[in-house]
Amino acid sequence: MTTQQRRDQIQIMELEGFAALEQLLLIQDEREQSQQIRDMQAIDEETQQEFNRFHNW
């Protein structure tokens, strides 16, 4: 393997590493968004239950 090929290989590995990190960050963002959605759904459900309790008196 020539010096240039080694440099190219190192650069490819670095770019693959950056791509993997970027993918992990995207997955983390998606998980956080999903958790926020679940939290909001739980709040909405609780609010609806309280509303129903007060209006069914």
trRosetta pair geometry for C-beta under 8 A, 3 or more apart (Angstrom, degrees):
i j d omega theta_ij theta_ji phi_ij phi_ji
1 5 4.6 -126 -170 92 85 129
1 6 5.6 106 132 -59 117 84
1 9 7.4 -10 -172 -14 142 142
2 5 4.6 99 53 6 76 102
2 6 7.0 -135 98 -5 42 85
3 6 5.6 -54 -151 35 33 112
3 7 6.4 34 151 -18 66 104
4 7 5.6 -51 -148 36 34 112
4 8 6.2 36 152 -20 65 105
5 8 5.5 -52 -146 37 32 114
5 9 6.2 35 152 -22 65 105
6 9 5.6 -53 -147 35 31 112
6 10 6.4 32 153 -19 65 104
7 10 5.7 -54 -149 36 31 111
7 11 6.3 30 153 -18 65 106
8 11 5.7 -56 -148 37 31 111
8 12 6.3 34 152 -21 65 105
9 12 5.6 -51 -148 34 31 113
9 13 6.4 31 153 -18 64 105
10 13 5.7 -55 -149 36 31 111
10 14 6.4 33 152 -20 65 104
11 14 5.6 -52 -148 35 33 112
11 15 6.3 31 154 -17 65 106
12 15 5.8 -57 -148 38 30 109
12 16 6.3 31 153 -19 65 106
13 16 5.6 -52 -146 37 31 112
13 17 6.4 36 152 -22 63 104
14 17 5.5 -54 -152 34 32 114
14 18 6.5 32 151 -18 65 102
15 18 5.6 -50 -148 36 35 111
15 19 6.3 37 152 -20 65 104
16 19 5.5 -52 -147 36 33 114
16 20 6.4 35 152 -21 65 104
17 20 5.7 -53 -149 34 31 111
17 21 6.5 30 153 -17 64 104
18 21 5.7 -54 -148 37 33 110
18 22 6.2 35 153 -20 66 106
19 22 5.6 -53 -147 36 31 113
19 23 6.4 34 153 -21 64 105
20 23 5.6 -52 -149 35 31 113
20 24 6.5 33 151 -19 64 104
21 24 5.6 -53 -150 35 33 112
21 25 6.5 34 152 -19 65 103
22 25 5.7 -53 -150 35 32 112
22 26 6.5 34 151 -19 65 104
23 26 5.7 -53 -150 35 33 112
23 27 6.4 34 152 -19 65 104
24 27 5.6 -52 -147 36 33 112
24 28 6.3 35 152 -21 65 104
25 28 5.6 -52 -147 35 33 113
25 29 6.4 35 152 -20 65 103
26 29 5.7 -52 -149 35 32 112
26 30 6.4 33 152 -19 65 105
27 30 5.7 -54 -149 36 32 112
27 31 6.4 33 152 -20 65 105
28 31 5.7 -54 -149 35 32 111
28 32 6.4 31 153 -18 65 106
29 32 5.7 -56 -148 37 31 111
29 33 6.3 31 154 -18 66 106
30 33 5.7 -54 -147 38 31 111
30 34 6.3 34 153 -21 64 106
31 34 5.6 -53 -147 35 31 113
31 35 6.4 32 153 -20 64 104
32 35 5.7 -53 -149 35 32 112
32 36 6.4 34 151 -20 64 104
33 36 5.6 -52 -148 35 33 113
33 37 6.4 36 152 -20 65 103
34 37 5.6 -52 -150 34 32 113
34 38 6.4 33 152 -18 65 104
35 38 5.6 -52 -148 37 34 111
35 39 6.3 37 152 -21 65 105
36 39 5.6 -52 -147 35 32 114
36 40 6.4 30 154 -17 65 105
37 40 5.8 -56 -148 38 30 109
37 41 6.3 32 153 -20 65 106
38 41 5.6 -54 -146 36 31 113
38 42 6.4 33 154 -21 64 104
39 42 5.8 -55 -151 34 30 111
39 43 6.5 29 152 -17 64 105
40 43 5.6 -52 -147 37 34 112
40 44 6.2 37 153 -20 66 105
41 44 5.6 -52 -145 37 32 113
41 45 6.2 33 154 -20 65 105
42 45 5.7 -52 -146 36 30 112
42 46 6.3 30 154 -18 64 106
43 46 5.7 -55 -147 38 30 110
43 47 6.2 32 154 -20 65 107
44 47 5.7 -55 -147 37 29 112
44 48 6.3 31 154 -20 64 106
45 48 5.7 -53 -148 36 30 112
45 49 6.4 31 153 -19 64 105
46 49 5.7 -53 -149 35 32 112
46 50 6.5 31 153 -16 64 105
47 50 5.8 -55 -150 37 31 110
47 51 6.3 35 151 -21 65 107
48 51 5.5 -53 -147 36 32 115
48 52 6.3 32 154 -19 65 105
49 52 5.7 -53 -147 36 31 111
49 53 6.4 35 153 -23 64 104
50 53 5.6 -51 -149 32 33 114
50 54 6.5 26 157 -13 65 106
51 54 6.2 -62 -152 39 28 105
51 55 6.2 8 159 -4 65 116
52 55 6.0 -68 -140 48 28 100
52 56 5.8 19 164 -17 67 117
53 56 6.2 -66 -139 39 22 104
53 57 7.7 49 155 -51 55 84
54 57 6.5 -26 -169 -19 35 112
